[in-house]
Every structure is written in C-alpha cells, then in structure tokens.
Amino acid sequence: MHISPFKLERFFARYEFKAPYLLCTSDCEPVSVSDIVDMDKSYLDKILHYNLGYINTDGQGELKDSIANLYRSIKPENIIVTNGAEEAIYLFMNIAINRGEHIIVQFPFYQSLGEIAKHIGANISFWECDNRQNWELDIDYLKDNIRDNTKIIVLNMPHNPTGYISSLEKYNEIIEVARQKNIIILNDEVYNGLEIDDNSRLPYISDLYENGVSIGGLSKAYGLAGLRIGWIASQNKSIINEVNHYKDFTTICNSGISELLAIFALQNRAKLLSRSLGIIRGNIKLLTEFFNRYSELFNFIPPKGGTIAFPELKRDIDIEQFCIELVNKKGVLLLPGNYYDYDNRHFRIGFGRKNMPETLEIFENYIKEIFRAI
C-alpha cells in the first residue's frame, strides 16, 4: 500500500522557493553559521578540523548530553538523535502502532502525525480543537473515545497550526487518562520554548509520564531547520531501543557536521531562544492589530505559542484559490487550511520571520484592493 502524498509539503514545493514573501513559514528566522561562530570564536577551528566520517547511529555523546540537559527525567541513553523531527515521528509510528490498533490525534494536525499510522493500517479518531472555544480540547471526548485497543494519544503543543497550549491542569488530566489504560502519549514539542507568555509553558511529556514520548528538534524555535537535527526522548527504554533498531533501516546516522553545530547551538540555547522570542513577540502584536482592524473580514484566535496561527476568512471564497491568487499577484505565500484536511475557510499565517511587518503590509494592501468596502 502506497502512503498518501504529503499535501502540505507538495504545496510548499510549488511555491516556497519562488515566492518572495513567505507569510506562513512555521520556523523562526534562520540562523547562519557565522551567527553561531560569533558566539564563540573557537567554534570555527572545531568546524574546520571536524572529521567527516560516520558517527554514532543514535547521536554523538556530547549532543545527547546537551539534549538531556533540557529535561528533568531523561538521561542521554533515553534519547535518539534523528534527521529532523520528521524522522523521529516516522520511526516512532512504525515501532509503536500495528494494523488494526487505534490512536487518537489532536486535530488539525501536521500530516505525518496521523498519516503514517493510517498507512500502517491503524484506526484514527480526530480529537478536534474547538475554534468556538479558543481551540480548546474537550477532555470528555478523549475519555469517551478510548477503546480497548487504543495504543497512542498524539498531542502537539504548542500546536501546529493553531498555537494552542492546554492548561497544566488539563495536561495532567490527559496523562492520568492515558496512565489508567497504559496508553502511550506522543507529544510533538518542537515549539517548546516559544510561548508568548512564559507561564503557559508545559513540562515535557517525557518528564511527567513514564510512557510519554517527546519529539524535539532545532528547526522551529532555534531557527536551524537546515541542520535537520531532531530527537525522540522517553523514559520507556523499550521504545527507545526499538526506535534505534528501526533507524538502521532509514538513515543509519545523522550528518556529523550538523550534530556538531547542534552542540554549539544548545550551548547557546538561551541566546537563540531569546532571539526567536524577540521576533515572535514583536510580530504577534502587529498581527493582532492587523486582525483587529479587519475583524469583519477575519476570525482570529491569538496563538499561545509557536510561530503560526490559523485565522478564518469570513467570506464565501475558496481559501486555496484565495491563497494562490495572492501568491501569483503579490508574491505573498499563505497556506490554505484544506491542506490540513480542515476546511476551505481557514489558513495558516506565520510570524517567525524578521520581514513579517513588510510582508504583512503587502498582504494588507491586497486585502484593501479586493475587499474595497472594508
């Protein structure tokens, strides 16, 4: 059985590297190699003399030590470093779920969080974030949809594409529901550290729950998507061992030079996160002001974290056609909500790039052109 095309990635393949103004990117402003070297001049010598041979399949020891320092309950041996968070998701799904088993996935979702399990033959229940309640999750839905063969609850917080973060109380309640049935919780935590309000930051699922599985990476919060460094962490050693065995059949090991730069990045974690937070917190103010000005045209629920939001166009217009016309006429790229299998009214907008103010201004001028009555 062939896996379905990754619709979102196919859409980006058509437009991302052609459009001059990206207003839907999910990562923060990219960091350059010189930005990293400027943090410590000794890094340059280490880069120039690095041996470009094979490295440990599960990741270099120094990098795993640095990643483990992010957690309270995770040791280096409980971590597998992967080629981006995408590989971590792929490996986990292939070792954790079997045909005919059941998973519950927070919806809408980044396609791989559900599509891989579907490809394997699992049954999927969509746990929908409610846009009438600020994208809130209904805990009763979770309780009512647990089955005898429910294997995994899939979360993504801060959430792609809505920016939703649950309360700590609800988070702990989800864990207790899972613990009662020995259900694994996978949480895609690549936006951890990018909370608009620091008080909304949730602990890593792998710290709180013995069957919690954390997916992390440097692409989003750190602005290092080009390194392709992600990881999977869990207290459950059998999960980690199985992931490591499966990785021998995918990428075997990562790029050593990428792992070296990742070590440098994590040594300067506070600086990189401060840089990213400065960008998104400034941009979200401008974005909120924009949507307040055009409240008759858009529904906008301010995100609690991450770099993206999921507004709704309140007009009887096909959202994909709207986005395609925008990029063709003005060079501004938005992502239609139907690429999340959501609807034809919502769209993804990003606020993690330095040029967002300029790009938003071009978008606003376009809005004024096509909706002259506003």
QUIHUGI-V769859 format. One record per residue. N is the residue number from 0. SS is DSSP state (H for helix, E for strand, L for the rest). D_LAST is the distance of its C-alpha to the last C-alpha in Angstrom with 2 decimals. Layout:
BEGIN
<<N:SS:D_LAST> <N:SS:D_LAST>>
END
This chain:
BEGIN
<<0:L:49.34> <1:L:46.64> <2:L:43.77> <3:L:40.29> <4:L:38.25> <5:L:36.15> <6:H:32.81> <7:H:30.76> <8:H:33.33> <9:H:33.53> <10:H:29.77> <11:H:30.18> <12:H:33.27> <13:H:31.25> <14:H:28.55> <15:L:29.38> <16:L:31.84> <17:L:30.06> <18:L:26.47> <19:L:26.33> <20:E:23.57> <21:E:24.27> <22:L:21.53> <23:L:23.37> <24:L:26.93> <25:L:28.90> <26:L:31.33> <27:L:31.38> <28:L:31.86> <29:L:35.14> <30:L:38.35> <31:L:40.87> <32:H:44.62> <33:H:45.08> <34:H:42.84> <35:H:45.29> <36:H:48.38> <37:H:47.25> <38:H:47.51> <39:L:51.23> <40:L:53.14> <41:H:55.69> <42:H:53.15> <43:H:53.50> <44:H:57.23> <45:H:56.77> <46:H:54.27> <47:H:56.57> <48:L:59.59> <49:L:57.99> <50:L:59.97> <51:L:57.82> <52:L:59.81> <53:L:59.12> <54:L:58.14> <55:L:58.48> <56:L:56.74> <57:L:55.19> <58:L:54.19> <59:L:56.09> <60:H:57.64> <61:H:56.04> <62:H:52.54> <63:H:53.28> <64:H:54.61> <65:H:51.41> <66:H:49.25> <67:H:51.60> <68:L:51.06> <69:L:47.47> <70:L:48.91> <71:L:51.34> <72:L:53.19> <73:L:52.96> <74:L:55.81> <75:H:55.76> <76:H:57.63> <77:H:54.79> <78:E:52.35> <79:E:51.92> <80:E:49.98> <81:E:48.06> <82:E:46.23> <83:H:42.80> <84:H:41.57> <85:H:41.16> <86:H:44.93> <87:H:45.50> <88:H:43.45> <89:H:45.26> <90:H:48.68> <91:H:48.13> <92:H:46.95> <93:H:49.93> <94:H:52.46> <95:H:51.01> <96:L:50.09> <97:L:52.19> <98:L:51.63> <99:L:51.24> <100:L:50.28> <101:E:47.06> <102:E:44.26> <103:E:41.21> <104:E:38.16> <105:E:35.10> <106:E:32.16> <107:L:29.99> <108:L:32.37> <109:L:33.13> <110:L:34.99> <111:H:38.45> <112:H:38.59> <113:H:39.00> <114:H:39.77> <115:H:43.12> <116:H:44.45> <117:H:43.36> <118:H:45.20> <119:H:48.28> <120:L:48.17> <121:L:46.98> <122:E:45.13> <123:E:41.71> <124:E:39.87> <125:E:36.18> <126:E:35.60> <127:E:31.88> <128:L:29.72> <129:E:27.82> <130:H:24.05> <131:H:24.21> <132:H:26.60> <133:L:25.16> <134:L:26.93> <135:E:30.23> <136:L:33.38> <137:L:35.52> <138:H:39.10> <139:H:40.48> <140:H:39.15> <141:H:41.15> <142:H:44.26> <143:H:44.06> <144:H:43.69> <145:L:46.53> <146:L:49.24> <147:L:52.84> <148:L:51.96> <149:E:48.76> <150:E:49.37> <151:E:46.21> <152:E:43.09> <153:E:40.49> <154:E:38.07> <155:E:35.66> <156:L:34.79> <157:L:32.68> <158:L:31.00> <159:L:29.63> <160:L:26.72> <161:L:25.53> <162:L:27.29> <163:L:29.04> <164:L:32.37> <165:L:34.54> <166:L:36.49> <167:H:40.04> <168:H:41.36> <169:H:39.68> <170:H:40.70> <171:H:44.30> <172:H:44.14> <173:H:43.13> <174:H:46.11> <175:H:48.45> <176:H:47.39> <177:H:48.16> <178:H:51.39> <179:H:52.80> <180:H:52.71> <181:L:53.30> <182:L:49.95> <183:E:48.69> <184:E:45.30> <185:E:43.61> <186:E:40.84> <187:E:38.86> <188:L:38.61> <189:L:37.45> <190:L:34.66> <191:L:37.15> <192:L:37.01> <193:L:33.24> <194:E:32.39> <195:L:29.70> <196:L:32.15> <197:H:35.77> <198:H:36.84> <199:H:35.06> <200:L:37.24> <201:L:39.45> <202:L:43.03> <203:L:43.83> <204:H:44.76> <205:H:48.02> <206:H:49.04> <207:H:48.60> <208:L:49.87> <209:L:52.99> <210:L:51.32> <211:E:48.03> <212:E:47.00> <213:E:44.69> <214:E:42.89> <215:E:42.15> <216:E:41.47> <217:L:40.55> <218:L:37.60> <219:L:34.67> <220:L:35.45> <221:L:37.87> <222:L:36.08> <223:L:39.16> <224:H:38.08> <225:H:40.42> <226:H:43.47> <227:L:43.06> <228:E:44.70> <229:E:44.16> <230:E:46.53> <231:E:47.49> <232:E:49.22> <233:E:51.02> <234:L:53.99> <235:L:55.03> <236:H:57.43> <237:H:57.95> <238:H:54.28> <239:H:54.54> <240:H:57.79> <241:H:56.45> <242:H:53.35> <243:H:55.68> <244:H:57.86> <245:H:54.97> <246:H:53.65> <247:L:56.92> <248:L:55.66> <249:L:52.22> <250:L:52.06> <251:L:55.34> <252:L:54.24> <253:L:51.35> <254:L:51.20> <255:H:53.52> <256:H:51.75> <257:H:48.46> <258:H:50.29> <259:H:51.77> <260:H:48.38> <261:H:47.17> <262:H:50.10> <263:H:49.11> <264:H:45.50> <265:H:46.64> <266:H:49.03> <267:L:46.01> <268:H:43.73> <269:H:42.71> <270:H:41.65> <271:H:39.61> <272:H:37.82> <273:H:37.15> <274:H:35.62> <275:H:33.33> <276:H:32.37> <277:H:31.53> <278:H:29.04> <279:H:27.34> <280:H:27.27> <281:H:25.67> <282:H:23.07> <283:H:22.21> <284:H:21.27> <285:H:18.73> <286:H:17.46> <287:H:17.22> <288:H:15.37> <289:H:12.77> <290:H:12.37> <291:H:12.49> <292:H:9.45> <293:L:7.53> <294:L:9.90> <295:L:8.02> <296:L:7.95> <297:E:11.36> <298:E:14.68> <299:L:16.58> <300:L:20.24> <301:L:21.57> <302:L:24.66> <303:L:28.03> <304:E:29.56> <305:L:29.69> <306:L:27.33> <307:E:24.77> <308:E:22.27> <309:E:21.07> <310:E:17.43> <311:E:16.18> <312:E:13.33> <313:L:12.46> <314:L:12.32> <315:L:15.51> <316:L:15.86> <317:L:19.08> <318:H:18.51> <319:H:21.44> <320:H:20.30> <321:H:16.86> <322:H:18.89> <323:H:21.44> <324:H:19.13> <325:H:17.56> <326:H:21.12> <327:H:22.45> <328:H:19.92> <329:H:19.24> <330:L:22.15> <331:E:20.20> <332:E:21.85> <333:L:20.52> <334:E:22.86> <335:E:22.05> <336:H:23.21> <337:H:25.52> <338:H:27.77> <339:H:28.64> <340:L:29.34> <341:L:26.66> <342:L:24.00> <343:L:21.47> <344:L:18.35> <345:E:19.28> <346:E:19.68> <347:E:21.69> <348:E:20.45> <349:E:23.12> <350:L:23.56> <351:L:27.25> <352:L:27.26> <353:L:27.59> <354:L:25.11> <355:H:22.22> <356:H:20.54> <357:H:20.73> <358:H:19.67> <359:H:16.65> <360:H:15.56> <361:H:16.01> <362:H:14.03> <363:H:11.04> <364:H:11.46> <365:H:11.69> <366:H:8.47> <367:H:6.83> <368:H:9.47> <369:H:9.28> <370:L:5.77> <371:L:5.45> <372:L:3.82> <373:L:0.00>>
END
